[in-house]
Amino acid sequence: MSKVCAGIQVDEHSDFPSGTNLLISSKLQHLLQLPRSPLTIHLGQRKSSSRVQTFTSQSFLIRIRKDLAEQLCIPNGIQLNIQYEPKSRRIYLGPVFGVLITSLIRTPEGIFGSASLFCKELVQEAKSKGILAYIFTLNDVDQQNQTVNGWTWMNGKWVQRRLPSPDSIYNRLASRKSENKPENQAIIESFKKKGIHYFNEHFLNKWQVHEALSKNPQVSAYLPGTTLFKGFSTIKEAVSRYPQVYLKPANGSLGKGIYRISRTGKGFTCQYSTMAGTVQKTYSSLAKLHASIGPRISKFPYLVQQGLRLIRINGNPLDFRSLAQKDRTGKWIVTSIVGRIGQSQSIVSNLARGGTIMSVGEALAAAGPWSGTRPTRNQLSQTSRLLAEGLEAELEGHFGELGIDLAVDTSGRIWLLEINAKPSKNDDQVLSEQTKTRPSVKKLLDYSLFLKNMTKSTSNANKASLIALRRKRNQKKRRKR
């Protein structure tokens, strides 16, 4: 199957020979060798019959008759990959890549809130790769006509227009509530039934992640001691083993709902973060502490986790956020790692809670105290990749990107704090300001090319990888039953 990136030009009916609705340049025809007999042309989930003729030109250009362009919902003036499959007599344009969000959030940063810059970078970078990318909500979907009223960046502003349903969808729904609504799940399932690749398909539960990774001997050593909260006895057993323990909501995010319990000479302290800062309370007994927080943590699934003696920077908590992504061959790689420093006395380092970021090298050099060998950036990267591979092997679902939070103790040992299926789009932004497009955006688009089977690797190799992925998912489903 030959593939090349070509410009798209939409013209009036009068500019085409009778019976023809697609003209390709002679240079493009020389490469693709398209027959003149009817072909089927695809863009995302839209398709139409096409009769092709050639016009003399040394550019890679496709001229599409206006009625065909309307059937395919193809914008004028864009660049798209074109791929011809002789056996099926099909032309594939694109791919079409959709980023699914919950709703528009109009802020000074843009119509997509804090993700506005990320969305703009992605849509613009997609054009340079021959990909049609857009942002959309589930309310924008027209299932019957296989179209979406998607948002794309044109002439310096966001424009909403009718576009074809995508080949692949990157799920950025911002809440579990939105993701789990029956009406939303029905639309999501319809995507999958149509063969649309829907990745990062659900939020992760911390307990399910822990159980999955515990089964894998390659990565289980990175897990702190963790158990599911079942009552007072769970906390009592944990504080008898560890001088400090954390209570974490299994479905929490952004550092919300986390408690840190520490043994002291006179009893116990309990700390938790609020938007106003860290709150600390002292209790003479564990029973009194539990009586205070028990009613709150009993409403939701909670984890009780071993506290660690971690390195710090000037007394402030430090952890590392790595971004693991699938590349254009469908394999996990680590795109970025940053150090995250929490505020003084804070028990979390999330940016949403006032944390700041710095490069890994700077963070490791400034951190301490050390009683062992400090790890390298490469070791943190390798650990992240192993964790991504290990989780995918055990947990059901299709993921193309994972935010992995690591910590390092004073002996230099690396620990896993959390894996996030909806990682922040701001953690790698500050350290990539010198580049026009952050690497994580490029990797997402590369993965969309892999899913469309339009990378430089052979189609058979890509199909084999996708078949293996589907087989793995089916095995997980059988084990779950």
Residue, then its C-alpha position, 0 to 999 in steps of 0.5 A: m500500500s503506497k502512502v503520501c501526503a497531499g494537498i486537498q483542493v475543493d472545486e466546482h462541478s464545472d471544473f471536472p470532466s463529465g463523470t469524474n469527481l476526483l482529479i489527482s496530479s500526474k506526480l501523485q498518479h505516478l506514485l499511487q497508480l490509481p485506476r480510472s474505474p470506480l474506487t471507494i474513498h474513505l475519510g474517517q467513518r465517511k465514504s463515497s464512490s469516486r471516479v478518478q482522472t489525472f491532471t498535469s502537475q508536479s505537486f502532490l495535489i488532489r482536486i475534489r468535486k464540491d459534492l464529493a467533498e460535502q459527502l466526505c465532510i472534507p475541509n478545503g485547503i488541508q493536507l492529508n495522507i492518501q493511501y491506496e489499497p489495490k486489492s479492495r480498490r479503496i483510497y484512505l485519507g487521513p487519519v481523522f483523530g478526535v479529542l473527546i472533552t466533557s464540555l467547553i470551559r471558556t476562560p482567559e486561556g481559551i474555550f477549552g480552559s487550561a487545556s486550550l494551548f494543548c488543543k491548539e498545538l495538537v490540531q496545528e501539529a496534526k495538519s503538518k502530519g497529514i492528519l485531520a484532528y478536532i476537539f468535540t463533546l458527546n453532544d456534537v456527535d451525529q451517530q446516524n450520519q457518521t459526523v461530528n460538529g468538531w472544533t478546529w483551528m482555522n485562520g487564527k481562531w477556533v471554528q466549529r464545523r461538520l466533520p467526519s466521525p474519527d478513526s480514533i478517539y482520545n478520551r479526555l472526559a474530565s470526570r468519572k460522573s460524566e464518563n459513566k453516565p448511561e447515555n454517554q456510555a451508549i455513545i462510547e460503545s457505538f464508537k467501538k462497534k463501528g471499529i473506532h479506536y477509543f483509547n484511555e477509555h476509563f479512569l483508573n481505580k488505585w486499588q485495581v491498579h495495585e492489584a494488577l501490578s502486584k501480580n507482575p514480579q517485574v514491577s511489584a517491588y515498586l509498590p508500597g505496602t497497600t491494603l483496602f480500608k475496611g475499618f478501624s482495624t485496617i488503620k490500627e494494623a498499618v500504624s503498628r507496622y509503619p511510623q507513617v501511613y497515607l489514606k487515599p481515595a481509590n477514585g481520587s485525583l488532584g491530591k484531594g481527600i488524602y490523609r497522612i497519619s503519623r505516630t508521635g510520642k504523645g499520640f498521633t497527628c493527622q494532616y490533610s490538604t485544602m486549597a487554603g493549605t495543610v491542616q494538622k490535628t493532634y489526637s491522644s489515641l488512634a481511636k479518637l483519630h478514627a472517630s474524627i475521620g472515619p465517617r468521611i472515609s467510610k463513604f468511599p473506597y479508601l486505600v491505606q498505604q505505607g508512608l515512605r522516607l522520601i527525599r525532599i528539596n529544602g524540606n518540601p515534598l518531591d516526586f516525579r511525574s513521567l508521561a508514558q505514551k504509545d509511539r508510532t509502532g504501538k510500543w510504550i516509551v517515556t516522553s517526559i519526566v519532571g520533578r514536582i515540588g510541593q509547598s512547605q508542609s504540604i503532603v502532596s506535590n500536585l500543581a493543583r495544590g500549589g506545587t511547582i515543577m523543575s527538570v529531573g536533573e535539577a531536582l535530583a541534584a538539589a534533593g536529599p538527604w541521601s543514604g544510598t545511591r541516587p537514581t538517574r533520569n534513565q532509571l526513572s524512565q525505565t521504571s515508568r516504561l515497565l510499569a506502563e507495560g505491566l499495567e497494560a498486561e494485567l488491566e482491561g482497557h485500551f490506553g495510549e497514554l499514562g501519567i506515572d507518579l514516582a517517588v524516591d526514598t533516601s536510600g535511592r529506591i524508586w517507588l510508585l505513587e500513582i498511575n493516572a489515565k487522564p494526566s495533566k496537560n500542564d506538567d510538561q508545558v513549562l519545560s517545553e516552552q522553547t519548542k513550538t509543539r511539546p513532544s507529548v502532542k507529537k506522540l499522540l498523533d504518531y499513535s493515531l497514525f499507528l492505529k490507522n495503519m498508516t505508519k512507515s512500517t508494513s501493514n501486516a506488522n501493524k495488523a498483527s500488533l492490533i490483533a495481538l492487542r485485541r487477543k490480550r483484551n479478550q483474555k483479560k475479559r475471560r479472566k474477569r468472568 
